[in-house]
């Protein structure tokens, strides 16, 4: 499971050969959420409100890179790291 970004204690990952729809995983402490790339919808889990806001801000800034990372891991490749929030 490649870690593609890390900021403010939040780890962003994607799984190799993962299922549709395109999504990423965000973990903050012991909490975890699966978030759709296209719509920012939380599919599974939850994060504290502040952490979720940061993740969604980051995702909005890097949507194209997230889509490219999804295509890469879907075929078993290792995606490029994505810059964290400043």
N, C-alpha and C positions, 0 to 999 in steps of 0.2 A: 504494500500500500504506500505509494509515493506521497511524501509530504511536499506540498507545492507552495505553502506559505506559512508564515508564523508571525503574529503581531499581537501585542498586548496580552500575552498568555493564551492566545487562541491558535490552535493548530488546524490548518486546512489540509485535507487529504482527499485522494480519490483511490478507488480500488481498481486493480487490473481486471479487465474483462467484465466490468460491472453491468448490471441490467439497465434498461431504459426506464424512465426518461433520463436525459443527461442531468447529472447532479454532482454535488460535492458534499463532503462530510466536514463539519466544524465541531471541534471539541474545545471546551473551556472547563478546566478543572475536571470534575467527574460528570459534567453534563455534555450531551452530544446531540447534534441535529443533522439531518440530511436535508439539503436545500437544492431545489431545482435551479439550474443555471438560467433558464429562459425567463422565469417569472419571479424568482426569489421566494417561492412558496416553500414553507417548511413541510416536508413530506412525513418525517418521522422525528420524534424527540423534541427537545426544547433546550433553549439557552436562556440565561438571564437576559432581561430586556436590554441592558446596556451592551452586552456582548453581541446579541443578535443585531442591534443597530449598527455596530462596527462591522460585523460580517457582511451585512447587506450593503453598507456604504462601499466596502472593499469590492464586493461582487459587481456592483454597478460600474466601478472604475475599470474593472478587468474582465468584463463579459467576453470580449473576443478572445482573450488569452485562456479563459476558462473553457470556452468552446473548443479551442485547439487542444488543450490538455485532455479534455474528454475524448476527443477523437484519438489521441495518442494512447491513452491507457485502455481504451476500448479494444485496441488491437494488440495490447500487451507491451507497448512501449513506455518509456520513462519520460514524463513531460518535463518541460523547462520549468524552473522555479518562477513564481510570480511575485513581484515586489509586494512588500507589506504596506500597510497604511503608514503614512509618514508620522 
